[in-house]
Amino acid sequence: MVSTDSWFRSLRFRLTFWNSLVLLILVGLTLLGLRAGMSLALEHELDLLIKEDARETAMFWERFHATPEAITEELRRKSLSHEERGWFGQIIGPKGEVLFRTPSTPISFPQGALDSNGPVSFGRFRVVEVSTEKLGLGVGRVVVGSSIDFIQSDMDQFDDLILVAWLLMVIIAPGTGYWLAGRATRPIGEILRTAEKLQPGRLSERLSLSGAGDELDKLCLVINSLLDRLTTYFERQKTFLANAAHELRSPMAAIRAGVEVALHRDRTAPEYREILEDTAEECAGLSMLVNQLLLLAEMEGKLWNEVTPPVRLDDLARQTISMFQGVAEQNQIQLVPNLLPVSIGVNIHHLRPILNNLLDNALKYSNPGATVFFHVGVDPNGSDSALLSIQDTGPGISPDELSKLFDRFYRTDIARSKDGNRTGTGLGLSICKSLVEGHKGTITIESALGKGTLVLVRFPIATEVG
C-alpha cells in the first residue's frame, strides 16, 4: 500500500500539481484579460453613442433655434428612448446659463468642468461636451451623458460566468491532469516493476515499448540494451570462472599427487629432487596463471585516461627483440626487424607484456628455419596511428580458430604446437587485447593455413616531448 507521503512525492502527483497550477493561472489570467477587454469595449461603445447624441442634439438646436419647445421635446424623446441606460442632456448658452435640459439630468455642469476633447467620468456617469462654436452654430455647449450602472450590471453577470468557468477548471484540471500524468508515467511504472524482478542470476526480463517513439521508448531501449550487455557480461564471467576453476584444478591436482607420491614411502635423494622439480614447475605455471587472472580482473572494462609520457615504440621493440634473440637462435628462427622511430602515449608497463606475448607466440609456433618479421612505424593507412606488426611463416591458423583467438583460455589446435602438447594458459592474447583497447588501440590477426600469421597492433601517435 502506498503511503500518503509517498503519493505526494510521486512523479505523477507532482506533474498533476504543477500542470494544474500553471493551467489554472493561465486560465485565470485569460479570463481577467477578457473581462478587462469587455469592460473597455462597453465603455468605448458608450462613448461613441453619447458623442454621436451630443452632435445630433447640437445640429437639432441650430435647426430649431427659434422653437424652444421642439428642442425640449427632442431632449425628452431621447431621454425616454434611452431610459434603460440613464440618458440625459442639456444645452448651455454663451453665458453658462442652462437653456434646455432633460428632467433626468443629475447635476449641472459649469463651464470648464468638462473636457471638450472627449468623454469624462463624473461619479456614476459618463459625460461628453460638444462646443457648438466649433460646429459653426454660434457660442454654446451641448452636454450629453449616460449612467454607467448598466455596464456594471453587465460586468457583474460576466464576473459570475468567469467565476463559474474558473471553478469548473479547478474541478476538471486536476482530474484530467492526473489521468494524463498516469498515461505519461505508465512506462516508468513498468520500468520500476521490471527492475524489481531483476536478479544478478536472472536478467531475462525486458521492458516493453509503447511504440510512440518518444523519450520513454528511447529510455526503455537504452535499459534493454544495458540488460543485454549485463547478461552478456555475467555469462562471460560465469564461463570465465568455470574455465579458471578448470585450469586451476589440473596443476593443483598435479602438485597434490606429487606430494602424496613423495609421502607414500621413503625415497632416494634423486627421486625426491625429481618430485620437487616437477612440483616447482607446476607451481611456476600455477603462479603465472594466477597472475594473469589477476591482471585480467584488473583490466576488465578499464580505459586508461591518465596522461603518460610518450614512449618510443621502436626502442622498446628493439629491447624485446634483444631479449628473445637467444630463443630465436636456439630454435633456428631468423628475426628480421624493421624499426622506424614512432612515439605513443602508452604506459610502458602495459606495453612490455604486449610485445613479449606477441613475439613469444610467433617464435613458439614457428618451425626451425622459419622467419619472423618485426615491423614498427607509422601506419601507412593513417598518419595519426603507430603500427606494430609481427609476421611469422609458420603453419597458420584455420578460419574457425581465428575468430576464437582472443577468447579467454582458448588455445589453438594441438597440431600448432611443435612438441605435440598444448602450451600456455590461453590468456595471453586476451590480456593483449584488453591492454591494447584500454589504451584506445586496436589489435587484429590475419592468418591462413600454410601461409603464416600476421598480427597488427595500432596505437594513437603521441607528440614527443623535448
C-alpha positions as a printed Julia matrix, in Angstrom:
466×3 Matrix{Float64}:
   0.0     0.0     0.0
   1.37    3.4    -1.0
   1.68    5.85    1.92
   0.26    9.36    1.7
   3.74   10.87    1.92
   4.99    8.66   -0.94
   1.95    9.59   -3.02
   2.63   13.3    -2.57
   6.26   12.73   -3.56
   5.35   10.69   -6.66
   6.16   11.99  -10.12
   2.52   11.57  -11.15
   1.29   13.83   -8.33
   3.94   16.47   -9.0
   3.17   16.52  -12.72
  -0.55   16.86  -11.9
   0.04   19.6    -9.34
   2.33   21.79  -11.43
   0.39   21.32  -14.68
  -2.9    22.1   -12.93
  -1.41   25.13  -11.17
   0.03   26.54  -14.4
  -3.21   25.82  -16.29
  -5.38   27.49  -13.63
  -3.12   30.55  -13.55
  -3.18   30.86  -17.34
  -6.96   30.37  -17.49
  -7.43   32.89  -14.68
  -5.24   35.47  -16.42
  -7.05   34.83  -19.71
 -10.46   35.33  -18.08
  -9.28   38.52  -16.35
  -7.95   39.74  -19.7
 -11.32   39.01  -21.31
 -13.09   40.88  -18.51
 -10.85   43.92  -18.91
 -11.31   43.83  -22.68
 -15.09   43.57  -22.38
 -15.21   46.47  -19.91
 -13.14   48.65  -22.23
 -15.28   47.66  -25.22
 -18.54   48.57  -23.41
 -17.13   51.92  -22.27
 -15.84   52.65  -25.76
 -19.23   51.8   -27.26
 -20.97   54.08  -24.73
 -18.53   56.92  -25.52
 -19.3    56.64  -29.23
 -23.06   56.71  -28.55
 -23.04   59.78  -26.3
 -20.67   61.66  -28.63
 -22.97   60.94  -31.55
 -26.01   62.0   -29.5
 -24.27   65.23  -28.49
 -23.53   66.17  -32.11
 -27.09   65.29  -33.2
 -28.5    67.42  -30.38
 -26.26   70.35  -31.36
 -27.37   70.12  -35.01
 -31.03   69.89  -33.94
 -30.64   73.03  -31.79
 -29.37   75.01  -34.79
 -32.2    73.7   -36.96
 -34.96   74.66  -34.47
 -33.29   77.64  -32.81
 -36.46   79.71  -32.81
 -38.6    76.91  -31.43
 -37.52   76.03  -27.84
 -40.46   73.72  -27.42
 -39.13   71.47  -30.22
 -35.72   71.27  -28.6
 -37.27   70.42  -25.24
 -39.38   67.74  -26.88
 -36.36   66.28  -28.69
 -34.38   66.06  -25.46
 -37.34   64.44  -23.69
 -37.79   61.94  -26.52
 -34.13   60.9   -26.42
 -34.23   60.62  -22.65
 -37.25   58.32  -22.8
 -35.88   56.19  -25.66
 -32.59   55.61  -23.78
 -34.09   55.43  -20.32
 -32.54   51.99  -19.62
 -29.07   53.5   -19.69
 -29.98   56.73  -17.83
 -29.51   59.08  -20.77
 -29.63   62.85  -20.1
 -28.7    66.05  -21.91
 -28.65   69.83  -21.57
 -27.9    72.89  -23.71
 -25.87   75.7   -22.17
 -25.81   79.21  -23.57
 -22.85   81.55  -24.18
 -23.0    82.91  -20.62
 -23.16   79.5   -18.99
 -26.89   79.6   -18.5
 -28.81   76.33  -18.94
 -31.17   76.86  -21.86
 -32.63   73.38  -22.08
 -32.24   70.22  -20.01
 -33.87   66.87  -19.52
 -35.59   66.23  -16.2
 -33.27   63.27  -15.6
 -30.12   65.41  -15.71
 -28.46   64.58  -12.34
 -26.33   67.71  -11.89
 -25.39   70.98  -13.62
 -22.04   71.07  -15.34
 -20.49   74.55  -15.12
 -18.38   75.86  -17.94
 -14.85   74.44  -17.9
 -15.79   71.46  -15.77
 -15.83   69.11  -18.76
 -13.2    68.22  -21.32
 -14.3    69.15  -24.82
 -11.8    66.64  -26.26
 -13.71   63.57  -25.17
 -15.96   61.86  -22.64
 -15.11   62.03  -18.94
 -16.46   60.29  -15.88
 -18.47   62.08  -13.2
 -19.22   59.64  -10.43
 -21.61   57.02  -11.85
 -21.98   58.92  -15.15
 -20.11   59.17  -18.41
 -20.41   62.69  -19.85
 -19.34   64.39  -23.08
 -19.42   68.05  -24.03
 -19.58   69.42  -27.58
 -18.81   73.08  -28.25
 -21.31   74.4   -30.77
 -18.92   77.18  -31.78
 -16.59   74.6   -33.34
 -19.54   73.31  -35.36
 -20.32   76.81  -36.69
 -23.55   77.02  -34.69
 -22.75   80.02  -32.52
 -21.4    80.12  -28.99
 -22.8    77.44  -26.71
 -22.31   73.92  -25.32
 -24.22   70.7   -25.55
 -23.7    68.24  -22.7
 -24.87   64.64  -23.08
 -24.3    61.85  -20.59
 -25.32   58.38  -19.61
 -25.23   56.29  -16.45
 -22.66   53.5   -16.33
 -24.78   51.38  -13.98
 -25.93   49.16  -16.84
 -22.27   48.48  -17.76
 -21.56   47.48  -14.18
 -24.63   45.23  -14.25
 -23.36   43.52  -17.4
 -19.9    43.18  -15.89
 -21.35   41.62  -12.73
 -23.05   38.97  -14.84
 -19.81   38.39  -16.75
 -17.93   38.08  -13.43
 -20.35   35.36  -12.38
 -19.67   33.47  -15.62
 -15.89   33.9   -15.13
 -16.11   32.54  -11.59
 -18.18   29.53  -12.7
 -15.76   28.82  -15.57
 -12.73   29.07  -13.26
 -14.32   26.83  -10.61
 -15.09   24.25  -13.31
 -11.42   24.37  -14.32
 -10.43   23.88  -10.66
 -12.53   20.71  -10.62
 -11.7    19.4   -14.11
  -7.98   20.31  -14.42
  -6.59   18.16  -11.55
  -8.63   15.1   -12.55
  -7.74   15.38  -16.21
  -4.12   16.17  -15.36
  -3.89   13.17  -13.03
  -5.25   10.89  -15.76
  -2.87   12.28  -18.38
   0.07   12.12  -15.96
  -0.82    8.48  -15.31
  -0.69    7.68  -19.01
   2.59    9.56  -19.39
   4.26    7.85  -16.42
   2.9     4.35  -17.05
   6.12    3.21  -18.8
   8.1     4.42  -15.78
   5.96    2.22  -13.55
   6.66   -0.74  -15.83
  10.38    0.06  -15.67
  10.23    0.02  -11.86
   8.29   -3.25  -11.75
  10.69   -4.9   -14.19
  13.72   -3.6   -12.28
  12.31   -5.08   -9.05
  12.15   -8.52  -10.68
  15.73   -8.45  -11.9
  18.25  -10.63  -10.1
  22.01  -10.96  -10.83
  21.48  -14.54  -11.95
  18.27  -13.87  -13.88
  18.31  -10.99  -16.32
  15.84  -12.3   -18.88
  13.19   -9.62  -18.23
  12.92   -6.84  -20.83
  10.89   -3.64  -20.96
   8.05   -3.43  -23.45
   7.84   -0.47  -25.85
   4.7     1.61  -26.32
   5.52    2.23  -29.98
   5.17    6.01  -29.59
   8.86    6.56  -30.31
   9.09    9.14  -27.52
  11.74    9.68  -24.85
  10.3     6.92  -22.65
  10.56    4.44  -25.52
  14.15    5.52  -26.0
  14.76    5.06  -22.26
  13.32    1.53  -22.48
  15.59    0.77  -25.44
  18.63    2.04  -23.54
  17.74   -0.03  -20.46
  17.08   -3.13  -22.59
  20.43   -2.63  -24.26
  22.05   -2.29  -20.84
  20.37   -5.52  -19.71
  21.65   -7.26  -22.84
  25.19   -6.12  -22.07
  24.86   -7.15  -18.44
  23.57  -10.57  -19.47
  26.5   -11.0   -21.83
  28.9    -9.83  -19.13
  27.54  -12.2   -16.49
  27.59  -15.1   -18.93
  31.19  -14.23  -19.77
  32.09  -14.06  -16.11
  30.34  -17.35  -15.43
  32.24  -19.03  -18.25
  35.46  -17.37  -17.13
  35.08  -18.63  -13.58
  34.28  -22.13  -14.78
  37.32  -22.14  -17.08
  39.56  -20.66  -14.38
  38.46  -23.34  -11.93
  39.15  -26.0   -14.53
  42.58  -24.58  -15.34
  43.5   -24.31  -11.67
  42.32  -27.82  -10.89
  44.93  -29.54  -13.09
  48.11  -28.0   -11.57
  46.67  -28.28   -8.07
  45.93  -31.97   -8.66
  49.42  -32.49  -10.07
  51.02  -30.81   -7.05
  48.92  -32.83   -4.63
  49.67  -36.06   -6.48
  53.41  -35.34   -6.39
  53.33  -34.63   -2.66
  51.29  -37.8    -1.98
  53.75  -39.88   -4.03
  56.67  -38.41   -2.06
  54.97  -39.21    1.25
  53.87  -42.71    0.3
  57.28  -44.25    1.09
  60.88  -43.35    1.66
  62.76  -42.43   -1.48
  66.28  -41.66   -2.55
  67.56  -38.11   -2.76
  67.47  -38.07   -6.62
  63.83  -39.25   -6.53
  62.88  -36.52   -4.06
  64.7   -33.98   -6.22
  62.77  -35.1    -9.31
  59.43  -34.86   -7.46
  60.33  -31.41   -6.09
  61.39  -30.2    -9.54
  58.08  -31.34  -11.02
  56.21  -29.67   -8.16
  58.18  -26.44   -8.61
  57.4   -26.46  -12.33
  53.7   -26.9   -11.61
  53.85  -24.1    -9.02
  55.54  -21.8   -11.53
  52.79  -22.48  -14.08
  50.15  -22.03  -11.39
  51.73  -18.74  -10.3
  51.76  -17.45  -13.89
  48.1   -18.44  -14.31
  47.07  -16.7   -11.1
  48.98  -13.54  -12.06
  47.31  -13.5   -15.46
  43.88  -13.96  -13.87
  44.55  -11.06  -11.51
  45.71   -8.89  -14.41
  42.57   -9.71  -16.4
  40.37   -8.9   -13.4
  42.16   -5.55  -13.0
  41.79   -4.67  -16.69
  38.12   -5.68  -17.03
  36.44   -2.86  -18.98
  39.12   -0.4   -17.93
  40.21    2.54  -20.05
  43.45    4.28  -19.09
  42.9     8.03  -19.48
  45.89    9.24  -17.45
  48.42   11.27  -19.35
  51.62    9.24  -19.82
  54.94   10.45  -21.22
  55.45    9.47  -24.88
  57.23    6.14  -25.3
  59.44    5.29  -28.27
  57.78    2.13  -29.56
  60.79    1.3   -31.75
  63.18    1.46  -28.76
  61.01   -0.83  -26.67
  60.6    -3.22  -29.61
  64.39   -3.31  -30.01
  64.76   -4.32  -26.34
  62.14   -7.06  -26.77
  63.89   -8.46  -29.85
  67.2    -8.45  -27.99
  65.62  -10.38  -25.12
  64.16  -13.06  -27.43
  67.15  -13.24  -29.78
  68.66  -16.17  -27.9
  65.38  -18.15  -28.06
  65.15  -17.48  -31.79
  68.71  -18.68  -32.43
  68.18  -21.77  -30.29
  65.14  -22.7   -32.39
  66.91  -21.74  -35.64
  64.42  -18.95  -36.37
  65.53  -15.77  -38.09
  64.28  -12.46  -36.62
  64.06   -9.64  -39.21
  63.39   -6.25  -37.54
  62.32   -3.08  -39.34
  62.06   -0.46  -36.6
  61.24    3.11  -37.57
  61.02    5.93  -34.98
  57.48    6.48  -33.64
  56.15    7.54  -30.22
  52.93    6.51  -28.47
  51.29    7.55  -25.19
  51.06    4.11  -23.6
  52.1     3.02  -20.13
  55.42    1.24  -20.6
  54.48   -1.41  -18.02
  51.43   -2.29  -20.12
  53.32   -2.16  -23.41
  56.02   -4.67  -22.46
  53.61   -7.62  -21.9
  52.04   -6.94  -25.33
  55.36   -7.06  -27.16
  56.65  -10.03  -25.15
  53.5   -12.11  -25.62
  53.13  -11.47  -29.34
  56.78  -12.18  -30.14
  56.79  -15.25  -27.87
  53.75  -16.64  -29.76
  55.41  -16.01  -33.13
  58.53  -17.9   -32.06
  56.64  -20.65  -30.27
  54.56  -21.61  -33.29
  57.3   -21.24  -35.93
  59.26  -24.27  -37.17
  63.07  -24.32  -37.41
  64.27  -22.37  -40.42
  61.26  -20.04  -40.33
  61.45  -16.24  -40.43
  59.66  -13.74  -38.14
  59.3   -10.16  -39.41
  59.01   -7.46  -36.73
  57.95   -4.02  -38.02
  57.34   -0.73  -36.16
  56.47    2.59  -37.79
  53.73    4.98  -38.82
  50.61    3.28  -40.14
  50.56    3.85  -43.93
  46.76    3.79  -43.83
  46.55    6.56  -41.24
  49.3     9.03  -40.33
  47.82    9.56  -36.84
  48.44    5.92  -35.83
  51.53    3.91  -34.98
  51.66    0.38  -36.41
  53.24   -2.67  -34.83
  53.22   -5.81  -36.98
  54.67   -9.25  -36.29
  54.51  -11.78  -39.11
  55.66  -15.38  -38.96
  55.96  -18.03  -41.68
  54.54  -20.8   -39.52
  51.71  -23.25  -40.27
  48.98  -20.57  -39.96
  45.6   -20.73  -38.26
  42.32  -22.06  -39.66
  39.4   -19.6   -40.1
  37.39  -21.41  -37.42
  40.13  -20.92  -34.85
  40.96  -17.38  -35.96
  37.66  -16.0   -34.64
  38.3   -17.51  -31.18
  41.91  -16.44  -30.6
  41.02  -13.63  -28.21
  38.66  -15.79  -26.13
  39.91  -16.49  -22.64
  41.51  -19.91  -22.11
  41.26  -20.72  -25.81
  44.29  -22.48  -27.25
  44.82  -23.36  -30.87
  44.76  -26.86  -32.27
  47.34  -29.23  -30.85
  48.96  -29.52  -34.28
  50.31  -25.97  -33.94
  52.48  -27.0   -31.01
  55.87  -28.23  -32.08
  56.12  -30.77  -29.27
  52.58  -32.07  -29.72
  51.3   -30.62  -26.44
  49.14  -27.63  -25.79
  51.24  -24.85  -24.28
  50.43  -21.66  -22.37
  47.33  -20.74  -20.39
  45.21  -19.41  -23.24
  45.08  -15.95  -21.61
  47.95  -14.19  -23.38
  46.08  -12.82  -26.38
  43.08  -11.94  -24.23
  45.36   -9.88  -21.99
  46.96   -8.23  -25.04
  43.54   -7.27  -26.41
  42.45   -5.77  -23.07
  45.68   -3.78  -22.73
  45.6    -2.51  -26.32
  41.93   -1.48  -26.22
  42.43    0.05  -22.75
  44.87    2.46  -24.42
  42.46    3.25  -27.3
  44.3     0.99  -29.71
  43.23   -1.93  -31.91
  44.62   -5.41  -32.44
  43.77   -7.75  -35.33
  45.13  -11.09  -36.53
  45.25  -12.28  -40.14
  46.18  -15.85  -40.94
  45.68  -18.74  -43.33
  46.74  -22.37  -43.13
  50.19  -22.88  -44.6
  50.78  -19.13  -45.06
  51.75  -17.96  -41.6
  50.16  -15.41  -39.26
  50.2   -11.59  -39.2
  49.4    -9.62  -36.02
  48.61   -5.89  -36.43
  48.51   -3.52  -33.46
  47.7     0.17  -33.83
  48.05    2.95  -31.22
  47.41    6.68  -31.48
  50.65    8.57  -32.12
  51.82   10.83  -29.27
  53.76   14.05  -29.63
  57.29   13.58  -28.36
  58.29   15.95  -25.57
  61.67   17.68  -25.64
